Amino acid sequence: MSGEHPGRRRNAPGSASSLRGWWGARSSLARDITVILLVKACVLALLWFAFFRAPAAPHMTMEPQRVGDRLLAPALATSPAPEAPHAVH
């Protein structure tokens, strides 16, 4: 019996007690970082859902082709502004 207790069952992979054992085996720093990242992902998803999933006003939509043309258009060549004359003292 390779060191197992006779009345003890092995935890099936994916069971709640095996997950608790895996979670408890991690360092507290790894647990803290994991929890913080999960909370951050949830907060970002809620913010996106609340503010960015649709335009604020339906009349503020633009055709994707027009937006693409504007963003990918070459920059207009502008000449540098003429320098103002310096004050003579």
Steps between C-alpha positions, in 0.01 A plus 500: 500500500749774412452703821127569463260473790248219454190711572611799298391551139704688244338815372380482145661759272274802472313431823449781750732351761775445242460862389524618862818297540647649183397853605647455848829373359561830318695778668302783652655742247378290207153478657490875560607580144245253358217649706600857410517416128159332510344798681666740255368304201149508647516874566626569147223285352238687704642838396499397134143372531384818673671759279641362175278224364288740292524866398359749748262636237379293203550794261874504583585193293725505194556254221809283564630570146496875561682464832760274341558741212550786743737309728709353221519813283848648456573798720453836332826673422512815705767764480652614826347815642701812426693626796382815662748787492700522820484811706805718475626650822 
